Amino acid sequence: MTHPSRTHSTRRASQALVGVAEKGYATLVLNAVATPGHSSMPPHDTAIGMMAAALARLENHRLPLQIRGTVADMFDTLAPEMSGLSRVALSNRWLFGPLVQSQLEKSAGSNALLRTTTALTVVSAGNKDNVLPGRAEAIVNFRLLPGDTLASVTEHVKRVINDGRITVTAMTAVEPSGVSATGSRGYQAINRTVRELFAGTVVSPGLMLGATDARHFESLSQQVFRFSPVRAKPEDLSRFHGTNERISLANLADLIRFYQRLLQTSAGAPSSEGAKP
């Protein structure tokens, strides 16, 4: 099943992670100003040097890794379905928490689940090889975990950079979404439909890493879910918004069946014969 992020494999056929929340999106612009001049007489501190030091500090002092909220609920749901060390470690995070976090941090996907990420995306300064630029600019993108805010991330950036010569301003920002309830009617309808149509699938709450149109529906309902019933293999994940993005005919048929059945389930229709309730 398509899910907000990859997780450990379970003993069952597949996992369906229903996005009950999504990370926020914040882009900060950093500006360093210095006296321009000729490269033959460079000062001790240049705009590029100040910016390079600031960006290095940001990459070396990222926001903390945490297993909390939606991600903790996801692991609580999936852990009993796992086997071996994964099951033991995730079921006893009070004891194995540091080990679990150190292992998950090694993967870009699971690392993004556990922290507000820091991504240096644009740097610009100078236009001639023998001229010291008077300004250097960098753009840094953050994907915010629920619980973090634009204000808290901006404060983190200023504290880590610790250089009054560099200004920090917000370019774009969308705060993290609210967290929809797994006990709500909507979640239960998705849960029931998935288990009815995809036998043996483990349904769990999940955290959406990217920004989606779902945020525009929060003014209409507190229960907003992000889910697509597509069977995605590891090689498919890199195709999302990438080269050769596509969907199989079998997945298209599953999509149609799922949404048809979800509408029936939401309207109170009974489970099909022989299906689990």
Secondary structure, DSSP 4 states (H G I P E B T S, - for coil): ---SS-----SSSEEEEEEEEE-EEEEEEEEEE---EETTS--SS-HHHHHHHHHHHHHHSPPPP---HHHHHHHHHHGGG--HHHHHHHHTHHHHHHHHHHHHTTSHHHHHHHS-EEEEEEEEE-SSTTEE-SEEEEEEEEEEPTT--HHHHHHHHHHHH--TTEEEEEEEEEPPPP---TTSHHHHHHHHHHHHHSTTEEEEEEEE-S--GGGGGTTT-S---B-------HHHHTTTTSTT----HHHHHHHHHHHHHHHHHHTTPPPPTT---
